[in-house]
Amino acid sequence: MEKKDIKKIVLAYSGGLDTSVIIPWLKENYNNPEIIAVAGNVGQADELEGLEEKAYKTGASKFYAVDLCDEMVNDVIIPSMQAGAIYEEYLMGTAFARPIIAKSLVEIALKEKADAIAHGCTGKGNDQVRFELAIKHFAPNMKIIAPWREWAIKSREEEIDYAEAHHVPLKINRETNYSKDKNMWHLSHEGLDLEDPANEPQYEKPGFLEMGVSPLQAPDKPAYVELAFEKGVPVALDGQKLSATDIIWKLNKIGGENGIGLLDIVENRLVGMKCRGVYETPGGTILYKAHEALETLCLDKMTVHKKQELSVCFAELLYNGQWFSPLREALSAFVTATQKNVTGTVKLKLYKGNIIKAGITSPCSLYSENICTFGESDYDQSQATGFINLWGLPTQVQALMEQGKLEQ
């Protein structure tokens, strides 16, 4: 499709630096098309304030605000937590949101009969892949516009120059120009001083952390949380029945206050380069820890080990933008089957960035104190002799052969 034929574009709109300048850029470079700005609410809180007004002022003709929090939590976050999906220590806050936002973009684009969907992802990152693979899944013939892969702008500094020249209001300045992504699960920080891995993150600097505090600034007294799960789904916090979404919000608050969930990593991006990022994931870190702890009681050894093995594949599929793939769906079916007995309560102690297990109970527990006790029990220890002889038979035979003592 030629540029001149594109009359209506749906834009994934966050109101940040990239998408703020994209609206006037699209109108200048695509023959003044109609721009429909779509803001997916995935829990970025105050970042949503004033977006509609800003979108119209910078050239949008229509604005959608879509609440996607519950869908993201129930359809992506909880299944991923149940799978134990972690990518190189990263709990994938950005990756969790992209499939759901992209799905919403397609729904609105089809409803509005748009000619194209645009996004503000750079040509260096993972998000361009995540958005576009999801779009291709739901609308395989939809035209996709990625300005960062087209325009002459080379840096965020030049973006700011463009914004100032086009009178686009910004909430950032050149000194606080971190590249950030925020939703209810996490906040990421990239760029500026963080581009040098030798630099320590400024955790104690006022305004750097937004979801919590540095462990050094956390209270001197520990805080306790008690999480209840039913079939691997969080259903209550400290005895109060809540939705999984509300549990995450509350865990963010208490986790943030206690310095939980800070991560500084150099990760391997899908496009091949290494990138340094600092992440805040207070509630998510607690939730993952609690679920993992409960599984130690409720899952048998072979299932635990196979889940751990497959969790790497699950995480890579999500990180690499392949959430809507047959393999991920098949893995989710396996994970769901493993969760039928993951029911119980986990108590955790939070103290200056640390999560300490403080007790686990489950009606489906496979743990038997009677069997494993150091005291008297029904377990017949003499049976271990025959087990070891059979288990060690291949080792014994190999050794006898090597010593020339094996009777043929």
C-alpha positions as CSV (number, residue, x, y, z in Angstrom):
1,M,0.0,0.0,0.0
2,E,1.4,3.4,-1.0
3,K,1.7,6.2,1.6
4,K,-0.8,8.3,-0.3
5,D,-3.4,5.6,-0.1
6,I,-3.3,5.4,3.7
7,K,-6.1,7.6,5.0
8,K,-6.7,6.3,8.5
9,I,-4.1,5.0,11.0
10,V,-4.6,3.5,14.5
11,L,-1.7,4.5,16.7
12,A,-0.6,2.7,19.9
13,Y,-0.5,5.8,22.0
14,S,1.2,6.2,25.4
15,G,1.7,9.9,25.4
16,G,5.4,9.4,26.0
17,L,8.2,10.9,23.9
18,D,8.0,8.5,21.0
19,T,4.2,8.4,20.4
20,S,3.9,12.2,21.1
21,V,6.0,13.1,18.1
22,I,4.7,10.3,16.0
23,I,1.3,12.0,15.5
24,P,2.6,15.1,13.8
25,W,5.2,13.1,12.0
26,L,2.6,10.7,10.5
27,K,0.5,13.6,9.4
28,E,3.5,15.3,7.7
29,N,4.8,12.1,6.1
30,Y,1.7,10.1,5.2
31,N,-0.4,12.8,3.4
32,N,-2.2,14.0,6.5
33,P,-4.1,10.8,7.4
34,E,-6.7,10.6,10.2
35,I,-5.0,9.4,13.4
36,I,-6.9,7.4,15.9
37,A,-4.9,7.3,19.2
38,V,-5.4,4.2,21.3
39,A,-4.2,4.2,24.9
40,G,-4.3,0.8,26.5
41,N,-4.7,1.1,30.3
42,V,-2.4,-1.6,31.7
43,G,-2.0,0.1,35.0
44,Q,0.4,3.0,34.2
45,A,-1.7,5.2,36.6
46,D,-0.8,8.9,36.4
47,E,0.7,8.5,32.9
48,L,-2.8,8.3,31.6
49,E,-3.7,11.7,32.9
50,G,-4.3,14.3,30.2
51,L,-3.7,11.8,27.4
52,E,-6.9,12.5,25.5
53,E,-6.4,16.2,25.5
54,K,-2.8,15.9,24.5
55,A,-3.6,13.5,21.6
56,Y,-6.2,15.9,20.2
57,K,-3.8,18.9,20.5
58,T,-1.1,17.1,18.6
59,G,-3.3,16.1,15.7
60,A,-5.3,13.0,16.6
61,S,-8.9,13.0,15.3
62,K,-10.2,10.3,17.7
63,F,-9.0,8.8,21.0
64,Y,-9.7,5.5,22.7
65,A,-8.8,4.6,26.3
66,V,-9.2,0.9,26.8
67,D,-9.0,-0.8,30.3
68,L,-6.9,-3.9,29.8
69,C,-5.7,-4.6,33.4
70,D,-7.8,-7.6,34.2
71,E,-7.3,-9.1,30.7
72,M,-3.5,-8.8,31.1
73,V,-3.5,-10.2,34.5
74,N,-5.9,-13.1,33.9
75,D,-4.9,-14.1,30.4
76,V,-1.1,-13.5,30.5
77,I,0.4,-12.7,33.9
78,I,-1.2,-15.5,35.9
79,P,-0.6,-18.3,33.3
80,S,3.0,-17.1,33.0
81,M,3.4,-17.1,36.8
82,Q,2.0,-20.6,37.0
83,A,4.6,-21.6,34.4
84,G,7.4,-20.1,36.4
85,A,8.3,-18.1,33.3
86,I,11.3,-15.9,33.9
87,Y,13.7,-14.5,31.2
88,E,17.2,-14.1,32.5
89,E,15.9,-13.1,36.0
90,Y,13.5,-10.6,34.3
91,L,9.8,-11.0,35.2
92,M,8.8,-9.6,31.8
93,G,6.6,-6.7,32.7
94,T,6.8,-5.1,29.3
95,A,6.3,-8.4,27.5
96,F,3.2,-9.2,29.5
97,A,1.4,-6.1,28.2
98,R,2.2,-6.2,24.5
99,P,0.0,-9.1,23.4
100,I,-3.1,-7.6,25.0
101,I,-2.4,-4.1,23.8
102,A,-1.8,-5.3,20.2
103,K,-5.0,-7.4,20.3
104,S,-7.0,-4.3,21.3
105,L,-5.3,-2.2,18.6
106,V,-6.4,-4.7,15.9
107,E,-10.0,-4.8,17.3
108,I,-10.2,-1.0,17.1
109,A,-8.5,-0.9,13.7
110,L,-11.0,-3.3,12.2
111,K,-13.9,-1.5,13.8
112,E,-12.7,1.8,12.4
113,K,-11.8,0.3,9.1
114,A,-8.2,1.7,9.4
115,D,-5.7,1.2,6.7
116,A,-2.7,0.8,9.1
117,I,-1.6,0.4,12.6
118,A,1.4,2.4,13.9
119,H,3.6,2.0,17.0
120,G,6.5,3.9,18.6
121,C,8.9,0.9,19.2
122,T,12.5,1.4,18.1
123,G,14.3,-0.8,15.6
124,K,16.6,-1.9,18.4
125,G,14.1,-3.4,20.8
126,N,11.9,-6.4,21.5
127,D,8.6,-4.6,21.5
128,Q,8.5,-4.0,17.8
129,V,8.5,-7.8,17.4
130,R,5.9,-8.4,20.1
131,F,3.5,-5.8,18.7
132,E,3.8,-6.9,15.1
133,L,3.6,-10.6,15.6
134,A,0.4,-10.1,17.6
135,I,-1.0,-7.9,14.9
136,K,-0.1,-10.4,12.2
137,H,-1.9,-13.1,14.3
138,F,-5.2,-11.2,14.4
139,A,-4.9,-9.2,11.1
140,P,-2.4,-10.8,8.8
141,N,-2.8,-8.3,6.0
142,M,-2.8,-5.2,8.1
143,K,-0.2,-2.5,7.1
144,I,2.1,-1.8,10.0
145,I,4.0,1.5,10.3
146,A,7.1,1.8,12.6
147,P,8.4,5.4,12.3
148,W,11.6,4.6,14.1
149,R,12.5,2.4,11.2
150,E,11.6,5.1,8.7
151,W,12.4,8.6,9.9
152,A,15.6,10.5,10.0
153,I,15.5,11.0,13.7
154,K,18.6,9.3,15.2
155,S,18.2,9.8,19.0
156,R,15.9,10.7,21.9
157,E,17.6,14.1,21.9
158,E,16.6,14.7,18.3
159,E,13.1,13.6,19.2
160,I,12.9,16.3,21.9
161,D,14.1,18.8,19.3
162,Y,11.3,17.7,16.9
163,A,8.8,17.9,19.7
164,E,9.8,21.4,20.7
165,A,9.8,22.5,17.0
166,H,6.2,21.2,16.7
167,H,5.0,22.5,20.0
168,V,4.4,19.0,21.4
169,P,4.2,19.1,25.2
170,L,6.4,16.7,27.1
171,K,6.6,15.6,30.7
172,I,10.3,14.9,30.5
173,N,13.5,17.0,30.0
174,R,16.9,16.2,28.7
175,E,18.3,15.5,32.1
176,T,15.5,13.0,33.1
177,N,15.2,11.4,29.7
178,Y,15.3,7.8,30.8
179,S,13.4,5.4,28.5
180,K,10.7,4.0,30.8
181,D,7.9,1.5,30.4
182,K,5.3,1.4,33.2
183,N,2.3,-0.8,33.9
184,M,0.7,-2.4,37.0
185,W,3.4,-5.2,37.0
186,H,6.6,-3.2,36.7
187,L,8.6,-0.1,35.8
188,S,11.6,-0.3,33.6
189,H,14.5,2.2,33.3
190,E,16.9,2.4,30.4
191,G,19.3,5.0,28.9
192,L,21.4,7.9,30.3
193,D,23.9,6.7,33.0
194,L,22.4,3.2,32.9
195,E,23.9,2.7,29.4
196,D,27.3,2.1,31.1
197,P,27.1,-1.1,33.1
198,A,29.9,0.2,35.3
199,N,27.5,2.8,36.8
200,E,25.6,1.9,39.9
201,P,21.8,2.7,39.6
202,Q,20.8,5.7,41.6
203,Y,18.3,3.9,43.8
204,E,18.5,6.4,46.7
205,K,18.2,9.5,44.4
206,P,14.8,11.1,44.9
207,G,12.5,10.5,42.0
208,F,14.5,7.6,40.4
209,L,12.4,4.8,41.9
210,E,8.6,5.2,41.4
211,M,7.1,2.0,42.7
212,G,9.0,1.7,45.9
213,V,12.1,2.6,47.8
214,S,15.7,1.4,48.0
215,P,16.2,-1.4,50.6
216,L,18.4,1.0,52.4
217,Q,15.4,3.3,52.9
218,A,13.0,0.5,53.8
219,P,11.6,0.1,57.4
220,D,13.8,-1.6,60.0
221,K,10.8,-3.8,61.0
222,P,9.7,-6.7,58.7
223,A,6.3,-6.9,57.2
224,Y,4.3,-10.1,56.7
225,V,2.0,-11.1,53.9
226,E,-0.2,-14.2,53.6
227,L,-1.3,-15.3,50.1
228,A,-3.9,-17.9,49.4
229,F,-4.1,-19.8,46.1
230,E,-6.7,-22.0,44.5
231,K,-5.4,-24.2,41.6
232,G,-2.4,-21.9,41.1
233,V,-4.5,-18.7,41.1
234,P,-4.1,-16.1,43.9
235,V,-7.5,-15.6,45.5
236,A,-6.8,-13.9,48.8
237,L,-4.4,-11.6,50.6
238,D,-4.1,-11.6,54.4
239,G,-7.4,-13.4,54.6
240,Q,-9.3,-11.0,52.3
241,K,-10.8,-12.5,49.1
242,L,-9.7,-10.3,46.2
243,S,-9.3,-10.5,42.4
244,A,-5.8,-11.3,41.1
245,T,-5.6,-7.8,39.8
246,D,-6.4,-6.2,43.2
247,I,-3.9,-8.6,44.9
248,I,-1.1,-7.3,42.6
249,W,-2.0,-3.7,43.3
250,K,-1.8,-4.3,47.1
251,L,1.4,-6.3,46.8
252,N,2.9,-3.5,44.8
253,K,2.3,-1.1,47.7
254,I,3.6,-3.3,50.5
255,G,6.5,-4.7,48.4
256,G,7.5,-1.2,47.3
257,E,7.5,0.1,50.9
258,N,9.9,-2.7,51.8
259,G,12.3,-2.4,48.9
260,I,11.2,-5.6,47.2
261,G,11.7,-6.4,43.5
262,L,14.6,-4.3,42.2
263,L,16.6,-5.9,39.4
264,D,19.6,-4.6,37.5
265,I,20.6,-6.8,34.6
266,V,22.3,-6.9,31.2
267,E,19.8,-8.9,29.2
268,N,20.1,-10.5,25.7
269,R,17.5,-8.9,23.5
270,L,15.8,-10.8,20.7
271,V,17.5,-8.6,18.0
272,G,20.9,-9.8,19.2
273,M,22.3,-7.0,21.3
274,K,22.8,-6.8,25.0
275,C,20.9,-4.1,26.9
276,R,21.2,-2.9,30.5
277,G,18.0,-2.2,32.3
278,V,16.8,-1.6,35.9
279,Y,13.4,-3.0,36.8
280,E,11.0,-2.4,39.6
281,T,8.6,-5.3,40.1
282,P,7.6,-5.3,43.8
283,G,4.2,-7.2,43.7
284,G,5.2,-9.5,41.0
285,T,8.3,-10.6,42.7
286,I,6.3,-11.5,45.9
287,L,3.6,-13.3,43.8
288,Y,6.2,-15.4,41.9
289,K,8.0,-16.3,45.2
290,A,4.8,-17.3,47.0
291,H,3.5,-19.5,44.1
292,E,6.9,-21.2,43.7
293,A,6.9,-21.9,47.5
294,L,3.5,-23.5,47.4
295,E,4.5,-25.8,44.5
296,T,7.2,-27.3,46.6
297,L,4.5,-28.8,48.7
298,C,2.0,-29.7,46.0
299,L,3.9,-31.0,43.0
300,D,5.7,-34.2,42.6
301,K,9.4,-34.3,41.8
302,M,9.1,-35.2,38.1
303,T,6.4,-32.6,37.4
304,V,8.5,-29.9,39.2
305,H,11.6,-30.7,37.2
306,K,9.7,-30.8,33.9
307,K,8.0,-27.5,34.6
308,Q,11.4,-26.0,35.4
309,E,12.7,-27.2,32.1
310,L,9.8,-26.0,30.1
311,S,9.6,-22.7,31.9
312,V,12.6,-21.5,30.0
313,C,10.9,-22.2,26.7
314,F,7.7,-20.6,27.9
315,A,9.6,-17.4,28.9
316,E,11.4,-17.2,25.6
317,L,8.2,-17.5,23.6
318,L,6.7,-14.6,25.6
319,Y,9.8,-12.5,25.5
320,N,10.2,-13.1,21.8
321,G,6.7,-12.0,20.9
322,Q,5.3,-15.5,20.3
323,W,2.5,-15.5,22.9
324,F,-0.1,-16.2,20.2
325,S,1.6,-19.4,19.0
326,P,0.6,-23.1,19.0
327,L,3.6,-24.0,21.2
328,R,2.8,-21.5,23.9
329,E,-0.8,-22.6,23.9
330,A,0.3,-26.2,24.2
331,L,2.7,-25.3,27.1
332,S,-0.1,-23.5,28.8
333,A,-2.3,-26.6,28.6
334,F,0.4,-28.5,30.3
335,V,0.9,-25.9,33.0
336,T,-2.9,-25.7,33.7
337,A,-2.9,-29.5,34.3
338,T,-0.1,-29.1,36.8
339,Q,-2.0,-26.6,38.8
340,K,-5.0,-28.7,39.9
341,N,-3.5,-29.3,43.3
342,V,-1.6,-26.1,43.8
343,T,-4.0,-24.9,46.5
344,G,-2.9,-23.5,49.9
345,T,-1.6,-20.5,51.8
346,V,1.9,-19.0,51.9
347,K,3.2,-16.6,54.5
348,L,6.2,-14.4,53.6
349,K,8.3,-12.0,55.6
350,L,9.5,-8.9,53.7
351,Y,12.5,-7.1,55.0
352,K,14.8,-4.6,53.3
353,G,14.5,-6.1,49.8
354,N,14.4,-9.7,51.0
355,I,11.6,-12.2,50.8
356,I,11.8,-14.8,53.5
357,K,9.4,-17.8,53.7
358,A,7.5,-17.9,57.0
359,G,5.2,-20.9,56.6
360,I,3.3,-22.9,53.9
361,T,0.1,-24.9,54.3
362,S,-1.9,-26.9,51.8
363,P,-4.7,-29.4,51.8
364,C,-3.0,-31.0,48.8
365,S,0.5,-31.2,50.4
366,L,2.7,-34.2,49.4
367,Y,4.9,-33.5,52.4
368,S,4.6,-36.0,55.3
369,E,6.3,-35.3,58.5
370,N,5.7,-38.9,59.6
371,I,7.7,-40.2,56.6
372,C,10.6,-37.7,56.6
373,T,11.0,-37.1,60.4
374,F,14.4,-37.8,62.1
375,G,12.3,-39.4,64.9
376,E,10.5,-42.7,64.9
377,S,8.2,-43.2,61.8
378,D,6.5,-45.8,59.7
379,Y,9.3,-45.6,57.1
380,D,11.4,-48.8,57.0
381,Q,15.0,-47.6,56.5
382,S,16.2,-51.1,55.8
383,Q,14.5,-51.0,52.4
384,A,17.0,-48.5,51.2
385,T,19.7,-51.2,51.0
386,G,17.9,-53.0,48.1
387,F,17.0,-49.7,46.4
388,I,20.6,-48.6,46.4
389,N,21.9,-51.9,45.2
390,L,19.5,-51.8,42.2
391,W,20.0,-48.0,41.5
392,G,23.8,-48.4,41.7
393,L,24.0,-51.6,39.6
394,P,25.0,-49.9,36.4
395,T,27.7,-48.0,38.3
396,Q,29.0,-51.2,39.9
397,V,29.0,-53.1,36.6
398,Q,30.9,-50.3,34.8
399,A,33.5,-50.2,37.5
400,L,34.0,-54.0,37.5
401,M,34.4,-54.0,33.7
402,E,37.0,-51.2,33.8
403,Q,38.9,-53.2,36.5
404,G,38.7,-56.4,34.4
405,K,36.7,-58.1,37.2
406,L,33.3,-58.4,35.5
407,E,32.2,-62.1,35.1
408,Q,30.9,-62.8,31.7
